[in-house]
Amino acid sequence: MRLNQQHSYRQKDHMEYSQSTAGESSLFAEQFVPVGIRAVALTRALEHWASRYPSTIPYALPVAMAHSFAWPWLDVDDLLRGSKATMWIFGSDNMLDTNVMAPNEVEAMLQRQRETAAGASPDPQDECDVMLSEIRTEITGQPLFASMGPMWQEALDRTLTARLFEHVHGAAIAAGARPPSLEEYLDQSGPSFGSDFIHLGRIICTEDLSILPHLDRLTAALKEYRMVGRLSNDLYEYEREMAEPAPLNVLMFGVNRQWVTEQIALHLDRCEEILEPLIADGSGAALGIVRLAHWVATYYRGSGDWHVRT
């Protein structure tokens, strides 16, 4: 999807509210109130959709805010299609994080999810499995699925493999084993954030065939974005994660918070640099990824809550 001039994006997102004039406040409202209205509409649409998947309903509001900010030019139906996979990522991740499961149980569950994404019938008693099947059904009906379906399934496989890595090593460390190296953690754990799976699916649902020549650049940028998300989660959710049954976090590997902060900034810069030519050419897909990367980093830094706390 290409952007009209009215959807142009200025990299400077932050304003000093205390120093803004009345005229600036009016301009600020004109820019951001429509995004807020879209976020309300998308929240309601996600809550209605998730009524069949009640454990994911608490994620509707933060997901709607993020996607409405990143793609304010999309209508609610297209935003909804792109948001469902994010709801699944959070719901299925929370199920792993909050339940004590043996590695073979986790591996069996993840394998079932792989099979569901490939077209197998879901387990009707497994909410996340049924949700994934619905998402797949919607995606397979799109014209881009013939070209991008294998990429989408490979992205999910990377996410599930990373989740197994985290669970196995987190449990082993909790039992007294030595952790893997920092390099192995960053390489193996990054895809667990799920950005490739989410956004390749969103592209399938909301873009057309003209996007195909740009997939190499988009997927390269998504690798940087997933590290922004992975490291932001680790940095700002450390205390929450340490209370989980099998935690694994970059701060367990001898690095300090300043190093992680610098790495987040580095991956943000790389993501922008990779996508700059596509953004200059009017690519909404590229622009949305950059906007969402900044949203995610800023949301975590501001102690924004994705997960339900009990």
N, C-alpha and C positions, 0 to 999 in steps of 0.2 A: 504494500500500500504506500503510495507517495503522498507527501504532505502538501497542503495548500500553504500559501504565505501566512495566513492567519494562524497557522499552527507552528510558526517558527519558534525556535527554542533559544533562549539566552542561557549561557552556562552559569551566570551569576544568579543563584537561587535564593541567597540569603539577604534579608533586609534588616536594618537596625530599626525595629519597631518604635523605639522610644524617640528616634530622631525624624520619623517620617512626618511629612506635612499632611494636611487634610486632603490635598490633591493626590498625594502619593497613596494615602489610605484608600481613596476611591479607586485608583488604578489597581491597587492590590486586591481589592474586593472583586473588581471586574475580572481579574485574572484567575482568582482562586475559588470564588463562590461557585462558578459552573463545575469545577472539579469536585467540590464538596457535594453539590447536588447529584452529580454522577455517582459519587461514592455511596450516597444514601440509597440511590436506586439499585446499584449493584449489590450492596449489602442485603437489601430485601430480596433480590433475585437469588442470591446465594443461599440465604436462609430458607427460602422456599424450596430450592433444589435439594438442599441438605436435610430437609425434613425426613428423608428416607435414610439419612446417615447421621443420626443425632450427635454422635461423638465429635463430628467436625464442625457443628454449628458455631461454637465459640471462635473459630478462625475466620468467620465470614467478614467481620468488620475490618480487622487488619489487612486481610487479603484484598478486600474491596478498596480500601484506601490506597494501597500500594499500586494496584493495577489501574485505578482511575487516574492517579497522578502520572503514571508512566505512559499511558496511552489515552489521553483525554479526547482525542479525535475519534476514537472508536465508539460505536453505539453500545448500549448495555448488553445486547445479545452477543456481540463479538467479545466484549470484555468477559462475559459469563463463560463463554467457551474456553477462553484462555485461563480463567481463574480456577476452574474445576480441578485441574491437575495440581495446582498449588494446595488446594484443600486436601487432596489425597496425600500429597507429600507430608503435610503436617499431621494429618490423622494417623497415617501408617507409621510415621516416625515416633509419634507420641505413644503408640501402642508398644513399640519396641523399647522405648526409654523407660516406661513405667511398669513393665511386667518382667518378672524374673523368669527367664526362659533359658533352657539348655541350648548350647550351640547347634545341636542336631535339630531341635525344634525350630530355631530361627532359620536354619538352612532350608528346612522343609517348607516353612511358610513363604520364604522368599522364592523358592523354586515354584511354588504354586502361583505366585504373582507373575513370574516369568511366563508360565504357561497360559495364564489368563490374558496377558498382554499379547500373546501369540494367537489367541482366538479360542482357547479352551473355555468350557463352561465354568463359571465361578462357583465357589463354595457358598451356597445360599445362607449359611450361618456366619459367614465372615463378611462384616460390613465393608471393610477396605477392599476385599476381593470383588465384591459386587460393584462397588464404586469404580474400581479400575476397569471392569468389564464395560460399564456404561460409557466411560470416557473413551475406551477403545472403539466401541460401536460408533460413537459420534465422529471420531477421527477418520475411521475407515470410509466414511461416506463422503469425504472431501476429495476434490480432484488431485490435490498434491500428495495424497497418501500413496499413490502408486510409485512416486519418485522418492518420497521421504519416509515411508513407513518403516523400512529397515533401519534407517538412522534413528527414528524414534524408539524402536525396540532395543537397539544397541545402547541408546542413552539410558533407558530404564535398566538394562542389564548392568551398566556401569554403576548406577545408583544403588542397586541391590547388592552388587559385589562389595561396594564401599561400606554399606551398612553391615554386611556380614563381617568384614574386616574390623570395623569398630567394635562390634559386639564381642567377637572372639577375643580380640586383644584387650578390650576393656575388662572382660571377665577374667582373663589370664593375669592381668596386672593386679586386679583386686585380690586374686588368690596368691600373689607373691611373685609372679613371673617378671622377667625383665621386659621393659617396653621395646617396641621396634624403634628404629632410628627416626629422627625428626624428618629426614628426607623421605623415608618410606611412609610415614604418617601423612605428610603433605600430598604425596603422590597418590596414595591409596584412598585417603579419606575425603579428598576434595569433592569427588562426584556425589557423595552422600547428600550434599545440599540440594541436588535434584534440578538444578537450573537448566541443564541440557534437555532433560526429559520434559520439563514444563514448557520451555520456550520453543523447542522444535514442534511440540504438539500445538502450541498457540499459532506458530507460523503456518502449519498445515491447515488450521481452521480459519485463519483470517487473511492470508495472503494468496496471491495467484502465481501462475507459472513463471512470471517475470522475476521472481525471487531466486529461482534455481541457480543462476550464474553467481550469486553472491553467498551461497551457503558456506563455502570454505572460510570466508572472512567472518561470517556470523558465528560459525561454530568455534573459530579461534577466539573470538571475543567472549563467547560463553564460557570458555575455559578460564579466562581471567575473572569473569563475573562470579563463577562458582567459588573461586578462592576468596573473593571479597565477602561473599556470604558465609563461607565456611569459617574464615578467620574472624569475622565480626561476631558470629555466633559464639565461637570459642572465647573471644576476649570479653564479651559483655554478658555471657550466660554461664560463666565458669562456676559460680557458686551454685546455681540451680543444677548444673550437670553433675557436680560432685555429690549430690544427694541421690543420683540415679543408681540402679543396681550395678551397671557396668560402664562407668564413665570413661571417655577417652577425649582428651582436649589438648590443644597445642601447648597450653601452659604447663602441662605435665612433662614436657620434654626439655626443660632447662632454659627456655627463652623467657624474656621479660615482656611486659605489656608494651613498652616502647617499641621493641622490635616488631611485635605483631601489628601495632598501629602503623608503622612504616611500611610493612608488607601490604596491608590493606590499601594504603595510598598508592603503592607501586602498581598493584593489580588494577586499581581504578584507572590510573593513568594509561596503562597498557590497553585496557578495554576501550577507552575513549580513542586512543591513537589508532587502533585497528579499525574502528568503525567510522572514523572521521570522514574518509572519502565517501562512504555510503550516506552518511548524514548530509554531507554537502550536496549530494545528488538527490536528496529528498526522500530517503528511505525511512518510513515509519517504523519498520521492524528494527532497524539499527538504533534509531533515536530512542525508542521505547526501552531497549536493553540498557542503554547508558543511563537514562532517567531512573530506571528501576534499580540499577546498581548503586546509584547515589542515594536513592530512597532507603534501600536496605542498610547501607552503611550508616546513614544518619539515624535511621530508626533504632538500630541496635545501640548506637552511641548515646541516644537520648533515653535509654532504658525502656524503649518500646517493647511491649509484651506480645509475642506471638502465641505463647503457650498458656494454657489454663493452669493457674496455680491453686492448689488446694491446701 
